[in-house]
Amino acid sequence: MKTGFKTVFRSLRHRNYRLFFYGQSISLIGTWIQRIALPWLVYRMTGSAFLLGLVGFAGQIPTFLLAPFAGVLIDRWNRRTILIVTQFLAMIQSLLLAFLFFDRSLGIWHIVFLNVFLGCINAFDMPARQSFVVDMVEKKEDLGNAIALNSSMFNGARLIGPSIAGIFISLMGEGVCFLLNGLSYIFVIAFLFAMRMSPQKAQSHNKDVLHELREGFNYTFGFKPIRYIILLLA
């Protein structure tokens, strides 16, 4: 049993990945707390199904439009630096929601704007976070395990976060949920700074962003296994 436990969590023996896993676990729980509280607040404020859908759309469409360009740029930049910046900006977004809520000045258009802002952040954060796993796990035979643990971490947070959100919404209101999410980013930012990363080798990029973007699309939709996976997910 002990050997099996070590096998399941073997990628945690890599210090940088271990820090990332613990920090992201806390932060993702905070993210799901806010994801439940925000639409609840919007519908409570407005009673409008249209505005509820608009807020969700505002948070998703920037990611949909910007993510392909972000993926190209992330290959050119330092991934840990990108994650520190995106996590810090996401923390600011949550704390602004909390401040406006407790100040009793939070309006629906504040929420729409802040959700667009978060969508732009996520366009860079998600691909950087996924590709950063390769940098943290030194032994490539542990890479598959690290990716599997990432998925477990995300789904675990999706289970725990909404449960906590329901309790706090009923007892103290949505503002506390925004505040908790903002504070949860402190852990992942601190752990990102605590990592000891090897210097990244400078890569030459002779092609422009649009050319690399076109190459990425050609590879994705020209390679059958990836094309089918993308279509299945869509």
N, C-alpha and C positions, 0 to 999 in steps of 0.2 A: 504493500500500500504506500509506504514511504517513497519507494523508488518510482512508483507510478505518479505520485504527487510531484516529485522533482521533475519528471519527464514532462508533465503537463505545463509546468511553469518554468521550464529550463531557460527560456529567454530572459527571465528576470535576474539571472546571474550576471548579466551585462549591466554595469552600474548605470550608464546613461539611460538605457531603456527602462531600468527599474525606477529611476527618478521620473521619467516621462510617464510611465504607467500609473504611478501613484498620484502624480499631479493632475493628469488628465482624468483619472477616475473621479476625483473630487470636483474638478471643473465641469465635467459632463453632467454630473448630478445637478449642479447649479444651473446648467444650460436647460435641462429638462424641467426643472422647477419653473424657470421663466417661460418656457414654451407652453406650459399649461396655464400659468397665471395670466399671460398677456391676452390671449384670445378670450379668456373668461372675463377679464376686465373690459375689453372692447365691447363685448356683447352686453355686459351689465351697464356700461355707460350709454350705449346707443340703441340697443335692442334691434340693431339692423344686421340682417344676414349679409347684405351687400358690403357694408363696411368691414364686417368680420372677414369676408373673403378678400377684400381689398388689402387689409393689413397682411394677410398671409401671402398674397401675391407680391406685395411690396418687399417682403423679406426674401422671396425666392427668385424673382426675375433678375436682380443684379447678379446673383450667383450664376444663373443660367447663361447670361450674356457675357460675363467677364471671365468665367472659369477657364475657357480655352486659352485666352490670352495670358491669364495668370499662370497657367501651367508652363508656358514657354518662358515667361520671365523668371519663374522660380528656379528653372534650370540654370539661370545666369547669376542668381543671387545666393547669399548664404542662408540656408534654410532655418537655422536656429534663430538668426536675427529676424527673419520674416515672422517666425512664430512668436517671438517676444513682442514684436510690434503689434501683430494682430490680436494677441491675447490682451495686451494693454488697451488697445482701442475698444475691444469688446467689453472690457471692464468699465471703461468710461461710459459706453452706451448703457450698460445696466445701471450704473450709479446715477446717470442722468435720469433714467426712468424712475428710479427710487426717489431722487430729489424732487422731481416734478410732482410725483404722486403725493409725497408728504407735504409739499408746499401747496397742494390743492390747485395747482395750475396746469395739470396734465390734460391736454386735449387730444382729440383723435388725430389731428394732423401732426402733433408732436410724435405720436406713436408711429404713424406712417413714415415720417421722415427718419426716425431712429431705426425703424425696421429696414428701410432702404440702405441706411448706413451700415447696419449689421450684415445685410446681404452682400454688400461690397467687400466687407472684411472677410466673410466666409469664402468668397470667391478665391482669395489668396490663402486663407488658413487651411481649408480642407485638403487641397493638393499638396501644400507644404507639409502638413502633418503626416499624410500618408507616405510621401517620399522620404521624409525624415527618418522613418524606421530603418531604412537601409543604412543610414549614417550611424545609427546608434548601436546596431547589432553587428559586432565585429565578425562573428562566425556565421557564414552564410547558411550553414545547415540549420541554424536556429531561426532563420528569417521567417520561414513558414509558420513556426510556432508563435513568433511575435505578431504576425499579421492576424493569426487566429485569436490571440489574446486581445488584440485591439478590437476585434469584432465582439468578443465577449464583454469587454469593458463598456463598449457603446450600448449593447443590449441590456447589460446590468444596470447602467445609469438610466436607461429608458424605463426600466421597471421601478427603480427606487425613487427617481426624481419626481414623477407625477404623484406618487403616494405621499411624499413629503409636502409637495405643493398643495394637495387637497387639504391636508391638516392645517397648514399655515394660512391658506385662503379663508378657511372657515373660522379660525381663531383670531387672526390679526390682519387679514386683508392682503391684497396683492403686492403692496409696496414692500413688505418684508421679503417676499419672494424675489423681487428685483434686487434688493439689498444683499440677500444671501448669494445670489448669482454673482454679483459684482465682487463680493468678498472671496468667492471661491477661486477667482482668477489669480489671487495673490499666491496661492500654492503652486500652480503650474508655472507662473512667471519666476518664482523663487527657485524652483527645481530646474528650470531651463538655464538660469544663471549658474546653478551649482554644477552643471555638467562639465566634464573635461573632454572637449572634442579635439580630435586631430585637425590640424589646419587643412582646409579643403584645397585641393589642387586647382589652380586657375585653369579654366577651360576657355579655349578660344572659340568665339562665335562669329564666324565670318559672314553668316547669313543673317538677313534681317528677320524681325519678329514674324511678319506675315508669311515669309517663305517657310520658316520653321513650323508655323501653324498649319500651313497647307500640307507639309510633309507629315505632320502628326495625324491629320484627318485622313490622308491617303493611306498611311500605315494602319490606322484603326479600322477603317472600313474596307481595306484591301486584304486584311488578314482574317480569315473566316472565323476562327475561335473567338477573337476579340469582338468581331462584328456581331456575332450571334449573342454574345454575353451582353453587349450594349443594347441590342434590340430587345432582348429578354427583359432587362432591367427597365427599359423605356415602357 
